């Protein structure tokens, strides 16, 4: 997937939402470092401590086009100048949240992805997430691969315009 972004696709942008708290992301990035050179990525984290740790990890990896944004992932203004993205990485902090959060997030994905953009998500749950596949399908995303706790999808519907000052999905709800 990352090799596809770096070679066949040309210049590409990656957006991570709630993904850097999970060591999986930095592990994958460190193993794919050569394929990631020249790509741009922004990782959105709401916790300043998590954002600072993630920024330090990215600096150690030596990926100059990669940055961490400390902001509200549910607010459209956080994504100004960072979307549309060719690939969105959704981590457990977002995916494992409330059904209301996932529904709003699903609706927002077509505003955050490019045409034919791709979504990779993973969960920390041991059970399937009720309604998540249907939410993604309603948002115009088709499954390319996946399991009960991860998935890889492509946007097949036309991307929608991202408006300023809009609440995309709730971020302050418990789980």
N, C-alpha and C positions, 0 to 999 in steps of 0.2 A: 504494500500500500504506500509506504513512504517513498520507496524507490520510484513508484509511478508518479508521485507528486514531483519528485526532483528531476525526472528525466523526460518522460513522455508528455507530461502536462506543461512543462515550462515553468515560468514564475508562478508560485502558488502561495496561498495564505492558509494558515492553520489558526483555528480559534479553539482554545481550551476553556471549558466552563466547569469549575469545581473539580478539576482533574489533577492538580499538582500536589494535593495533600496525599495522594496515593503514590507510593514509591514505584509503582508499575510504570508510570509515565517517564520519570527520570531514568529508569532502567532501560526502557525501550529507546529513549532519545540517545542515551550514551552508546547503545549498540548500533544505532542507525546514523551516527554523527556525520559520516561522509555523505549519505543520501540527503541530509538536511541542510547542507551548506547552500547558501543562496536563497533559502526559503524564509518567509516571514511568518512569525507566530506570535500570538498574544494569548496569554493565559489569564483569565479573570478569576480573582479570588476576593472574597469579601472580608476575610480576616487578615489584618495587617501583619501579624506574625507569620502566618502561612505564606503570604505574599513575599515577605522578606526572605524567608527560607527558600522559596522557589526561585526568587531572583538570584540568590547566591548560588544555588545549584546550577542554574542556566549559565551563569558567568563561568563557573568551573568547567562546564562542558565546552565552552568556547563557541557558542552559537550566537553571533552578534545580531542576527535578525530576530532573535527570540526575546520577548519581554513579558513581564508580569504586570498586570493592571490591578490595583487594589480598588475595587468598586462594587457596586450593587449589580450583580449579574442579571437581576430581573428588570433593570431600568435600561431603556433603549439608548440613552445618552452614553452609557458605558462603552458602547460598541462603535461610537463615532470614529470614522477613519480606520476601522479594523474589519469591517465587513463590506461586501459579502466575502465569505470564506469558502475555499475549495474543500476544506475538511474541518469538521467540528468534532472535538473530543469531549464527550460528556462523562464525567466521573461520578462515582457513587454519591458524593455530597449533593448532587442535583438529582440524579436518577432515582435514588432511594428515598427522596422526599415524599411529600403528600401527593395524593392523586390530583388535587387541585393544581399543585406546582407542575406536575408532569403534563397535565392538560394544557396549561398556559405555555409551557416550554415547547410542547409539540406544535402549537399554533405559531410560535415565534420562529421556529426553525426555517420556514420558507422565507423569512425576512433576513435571516443571517447567512444563508447558503447561496452560492452561485447556482446558476442553472446546471443541473447534473452534479452539484456538489454532494459530498459524501459525509455521513455521520457515523462515528464509531462511539459506542457507549458500553459501559460495563457497570455492574452492580456488585455490592458486597453481600447481597441477600443469598440465601440458600434456596429460595423458592421463586417461581416465576412472578413477575410484576403484573398484577391484574390490570388489564386494559391498556398497557403500554404499547403492544404491537398495533392495536386498533388506533390509538392516538397518533402514532407515527404514520399509519396508512392514511388517516384522514388529513394529515398535514402534507400528503403528496410524496411520502417517502416509501420506497419499496425495499424490502429486505433482500440483501445480497448474500448474507451469511449470518449465522448467529446460533445462540443457545438460550437457555433459560436466564442466564445472567450476563449476557453480552450480545451485541448485535452490530452489524455493519449494513448501512442503508444508503440509498441514492435518492436525491430529490428528482422526481420525474415531472412534477407540476412546475409551472412558471413561478419564479421567485416573486415575492411581494416586496413592496417598498417599505423600508424601515423608517418610521416617523420619529422625530425628536420628542422627548419629554413624555414617553409612553411607558406605563408599567406593563411589561411583557408577561411576567409571571411572578407570583409571590415568592419571596425569599425568606421571610421572617416567621413562617409557620413551622411549628415543630413537626419533625419527621413526617 
